Amino acid sequence: MKLYQNLRKIAEKSPFVVDTARRIVGSDLVNNSGLYQKLALRKAHRLHLSKPLGTKVVCIETTSACNAKCIMCTKRSLPHEAGIMSDTIFSKILTEAKELGVKQIGLSVYGEPLSDPKFIQRAKMVNDLGFRFYFFSNASLLTQDKAKELLLMPGFGSVYFSINGFSKKTYEEVMMGLNRDKVFENVLNFLQLREKLNSKVKVRVTCVVFEKNKHEINELKQFWLKQPGVDMVYFPAIRNRGGTTLDIETQGENPVFSPLSAKGRTLHPCRYLWEGLFVYWNGEVGVCCEDNAARRIGIGNVADQTLNEIWTGENIKNLRKLHLDGKRHLHRICGKQCSYNTAWLFQENI
């Protein structure tokens, strides 16, 4: 197990190794083979038996607003109402999550969490209730005051900074609306403060790789891994968001998606159905990060249901059963729209 974990850490820091692994698992030779199909189903069943209600992670979208217009997003091609979660719904989620035995809270889903004017206040509520928490951010609004308040919270476990370019030109062409130099300054200040406060918060820099920025990924990796406090630089491939249209596609470009998103292949059970729930700003609940833009797979709403009712309800049970029975292809979204296959080959045994 330890050897596996060490190898995985090495792989995650290498764009070449990660890309090679994706291409192996995403190839027709592997993905469509009978042996791999059996492996995926067996591992999915073992995951379900060990964690029939998922891993009990709740990701809360306190706001869907964002101050960036990243070209690999769907903000323009698939606009939806932006809003901020009410205090009533937020408090209800935390209370019911505590009753369910949830240990970890994600404080972001689709928007930029720091654009929520109550984000620090809400993070404190999560921390005071004894949860561990993490969030994804573009860091453009991460002032030193906010950074200090967050770093002083014992429950703050990790942060993922989305930095999708290294040079000013590339960064600002990809993450439209943001100032590259200001973002880099904010993250570097955060890292310095982390060291000063002797914080153990894990810091990950993520960069979605595609044509416009792939020539810079080695430079970006080397720069951030040199910074004290950065634990990982991770390079996810661009994905097609469950079959929705990305902003980059509306501009006439044809992005090369992750090999795991290739269409016309055998569809396997999706690990996301056991990895937690996503509660959107208006209380609607989803189960898949690929669907966080379109929001077509809803399994309930915390405004008129308890989290437990949703967690154990027929909607999630039926969806999981369809995947476990090898019938994902019959689902209107998972089978007819989404082509993304979560990898099972390089996952540790459950």
N, C-alpha and C positions, 0 to 999 in steps of 0.2 A: 504493500500500500504506500509506504513512504517513498519507494523508488518511483512509483507511478506519479505521486504528487510532485516530486522533484523534476521529473521529466516534463510534467505539464507546465510547471513554472518556467522552465527553459523555453518550451515551445511558445508560450504565450508572449514572451518577450522578443520573439523572432518573427518578423513578418513573413520571411521565406518559409519557415517551418509551419506556421499557421496556415498560409496559403496552400502549401503542399498537402496538409492534412485535409483541408476543405476539398481540394481537387480529387483526392483519393476517395473520400466518403461520397462526394457529389458526382462521381463518375457513374456512367450507366453500368459499367462492369461490376462495380460494388453495389450501388444503390438498387439495381434491378435484379440482383442475384437472389435466388431462393434462399441461400444460406444467410445472407444479410437480412432478408425479410423475417426469417425465423429468429435471428438474433435480436432484432428490434422489438418484435412482439414479446419475446421471452423477457427482455429487460424491462419492457413497459409493464408487464404483468408483475414482475418482481417489485418494481417501483410502487405499483398500486397496492400490493399486499403489505409492503412495509410502511407506506404512507397513503392510506386510502383517502385521506382528506387533504392531501397536499402537504407542503412543507410549512404551512402556516406562516407565510410572509404576506403582509398586506402592503401594497403600494398605494399611496394616497396622493391624488392630484389636487393639491390645494388651489392651484390655478392652472388653467390651460393657456393663459396668455404667454406670449414670448416676444422678446425684443429683437430677435434675429429672424432672418428669412433664409435659412440654409437651403441650398439648391437641391439637396438630397432629401428634403422634407416634403410634406404635402400641404403646407399651410395655404398655398395659393391654388393648387390644383384640386384640393379637397378641403375647402374652408368649412369650419363649423363654429358654432357660437363659442366665444371665449368668455370665461367667467371665473369667479373666485368662490371657493367652497364656503358655505355658511358655517358659522361657529357651532351651530346646533348639530349639523351633520358631522362635522369634524370631531366634536366631543363624543358623539354617539358611537362613531367608529372605534375610537380609542377605548371607550368603556367596554364595548362588546368584544373587541379584539383581546383585551385583557382577560375577560371571562373565558374566552376560547383557548387561552394559553399561548397566544401569539407572542413570539420573542422579539421579532424584528419588524421594523416599519421602514418602508421606502417612502421618502418624502418628495417624490417626483414621479411623473408619468410622461406627459406629453409637452407640457409647457416649461418655461424657465421658472423654477421654484422661487428664486430670489426676487422675481417680479411681484410675488405676493407680499403686500406690505406687512402682513402678520406672520411671515415665515419664521422669524426668530422666536416670536412668542409661541408659535405652534410647535417648533422644535423643542422648546423648553417644556411644554406640556408632555410631549412624547418622552423626553428624558426623565421628567419627574415621576412618570408612571412606571419607570423601570425598563422601558423598551430600549433596545439597541436601534439605531437608525442610520440611514445613508441617503444620499441623493445624487442625482446627476445635474450638472450645471455648466453653462458656458462661461461662468466666472466673470462676466462683464459687469455684474452688479455686486460683486463680492468686495465690499469695503473692508478696511482693517477693523473697524468696530464690529461688523457682523462676523468677521473671521474670528475675532477674539472671543465673542460671546459663544460661538459654536464650539471652538476648541476647548472651552472651559466646561463643556457638558460631558460628563462621563459616558453617556450613552451614545455619543457621536462616534460611530465605528469606522465609517469610510466615506469617501467622496470620489466621484468620477467627473473629471474635468473634460468636457468635450472640446477638443482643439483640432480642427480638421484642416490644418495647413500650417506650414512653417514660415514661409516668407510672407511679408505683408501683402504682396499682390495676390498670392494664391489664397491665403487665409481669408482676405476680405472679399474675394470673388466667390468663395464657397460659403462663408458665414456672413452673408450680406446684412449690413446694418450694424456690425460690430467693428470696433477698433482693435486691430491685432496687438498693437503695442500696449494699450491699456489692459487688455486681457492678460497678456504675458506678465505685466507688472503686478496685476492683482494676484495671479497664481504664485509668483515668486515671493511676494509679500506674505502670502498665506503660508508658504513653506518655511519662510524664515521665522514667522510667529509660531508655527508648529514646533520648530526646534527650540525656540526660546522658552516655550511653555512645557517642553518635554512631553508633548502630546504623542499618543500612540495611534492616532487616526491614520488609517491606511489611505494613501493617495494614489489614484490611478488616472493616468491620462489616456483618453481614448481618441482615436482618429479613424473615421470611416474612410476606407480606401477606395478610390475610383480614378477614372482617367485624369481628372483635373489636378489631383494632388499626389498621385502615386510616385512621381519623380522626387518627392521631398520626404518620403516616410523614413528613410534611413537617417537623414539629417535631423528630423524631428525626434526620432527615437534616441539618437545619441545625445541631443541637447537635454531632453527631459530626464533621461536616466542619470545624467551627471548631477542633477539637482538633488541635494540632500532632502530626504523625505519622500521622494517619489518611489513607490513600491513597484509600479508596473506601467508600461506603455503598451496599450493593447490596440490591435488593428482589425476591427470587424470589417467584413466586406459589405458593400452596399447591397441592400436587400429590397425586394419589391413590395414590402408592406402588405402582404396578403393579397397581391394582385391589383392594388390601387395604383394610380398614376402619380409619379413623383414630379416635383416642380421642374427638375432637370429635364424630364421628358417633354414637358409642355414647351420648353425652350428649343425643342428640335433635336436634342442630343439623345443618343442611344446608349445608355449606361450599360456596362458589363456587370451583371449581377453576380452575387455569390454563387458558386457552383451548387450550393445547397438549395438555391431558389430555382434551379432549372425546371422548365415545364415539361409535361408529357412523360413523367417518370412514375414509378411506383411510389405511392404515398404511404408513409409509415406513421405509427402513433407519434403524437407530439408531446414532448416532455413538458412543454409549457403548462399543460393541464394539471400538472402536479406541483408546480413551482410557486403557486400563490395566486392572489386575487388583485385586480386593479380596480380601485374605486375612483371614478372620475369626479370632477368638481361638482356635478349636479346630483351625485349619489348613485348614478348608474354603475353597475359592476360588470367588468369583463374578465376574461381569463387568459388573454393572449397579447403579448407586446406587438405582434405583427398586425393586430387589429386595432391598435390604440389610435390610429388615425381615422379609419372609417367607422369603427365602433358598431360593427354589424352583429357581433356575437355577445349579446347581453344575457346575463343569467339572473338579474334581479336589480333591485334598487334599495339602498339602505334607508331611503327616506320613508319607505313604508314596509320594510322587512327588516328582521334582525340579521346581523352578519351570520349567525349560526344557521338561520333558515336558508340563506343563500349558499353557505358553505356546504351544507348537507342536502340541498334541494335537488329536485328531480332534473332541473336543467343541466347542472354540472354532472350529475350521475349519468344521465343519458348521453351527454357528449363524450365523457370518458369511456363509457361502454362501447360506443360506436368505434372509437379508436382502438380499444382493446380487442374488439371482435374483428379487427382488420377491415373495417368498413368505412374508414375515414373518407374514402373517395365519394361516398354517397351524401356527405354533408354539403349543404348549399354554399358554405364559405370555406370550410377546411378542405373540402374536396373539389369544389367547382371554381373557387377563386384563388385560394392560397396554394402555392406550390413549394413552400419552404419546408424542408425536412430537417428537424433537429437531429444532430449527429448522435448515434448510439455506439458507433464502433470504438471511439476513443474515450467513452465515458467509463469511469470506474464502476465496478460491480456494485449493485445496490444491495 
